[in-house]
Amino acid sequence: MKAICLEFYKLRHKHLFLMVTLFLFVEIAWAFMATSMSISRNPDGAGWEPVIAMLSSMNGLFLPILSAIAVSRICDMEHKGNTWKLLLSVSVKRGQLYAAKYACACVLMLCACILQVLAIVAFGIANSFEQPVPLLLLARFLMGTVLTNMVIIALQQWVSLAVKNQAFALCLGMVGGFMGLVADLFPRAVRRFFVWSYYTGLSPITQSYANEKIQFTVLDLSALLPMMAMLIMAGIGIYIAGSIHISRQEVKGE
């Protein structure tokens, strides 16, 4: 716990929380404008489902990039400050530091996801949706988004700590954002190999086109459980592999 608190303490002058909030504001504003335009064309389709589906789609583009930036900022402190040897000299295990940085990034992105849920509720209330606030759908949306974030953070942290030049990690985030945006165009069997596709893959709402109109369908939770299990196993594997690799990596001084 002390190691996690230390990671947050080291971020106090990084303005990372402000950057995450502003980044989210752009995404949410874009998603809500697109949803408002859709509702204006089809007033009968006004409801919570289009908002959740639109934000899930936008998350595939924005959150991989945001995760890459956040993880890079958290990990780059050790590279720029050349503090690896200092931390090891005071008996701080690399595995412990790796876990603390991962927890710090996960908490940061969890706050971002909660802000999204609150924004959805505010948008629905402001637009006077007839249906009550769908707490179960929002909980499922939050769970799928957080789970996908955790796996992506594990991958990004591995790259950010293994490679000193953070341009590689940021490029991975941008590639992930592109894949998250276009993944639904791939066959189902193919897109399941791309972790960034799970923002929409684990969304409780799916959309389809029929009679030149968009139809939204609420998926059963049981239909998503196999994908969740596969994603959890992939996340655990990536985290363990990254932790072992960084623990065995040679520490180079300046």
Buried (B, 14 or more C-beta within 10 A) or exposed (E): EEBBEBBBEBBEEBEBBEBBEEBBEEBBEBBBEBBBEBBEEEEEBBBBBBBBBBBBBBBBBBBBBBBBBBBBBBBBBBBEEEBBEEBEEEEBEBEBBBBBBBBBBBEBBBBBBEBBBEBBBEBBEEBEBEEEEBEEBBEBBBBBBBBBBBBBBBBBBBBBBBBEEBEBBBEBBEBBBBBBBBBBEBEEEEBBEBBBBBBBBBBBBBBEEEEEEBEBEBEEEEEBEEBBEEBEEBBEEBBEEBBEEBEEEEEEEE
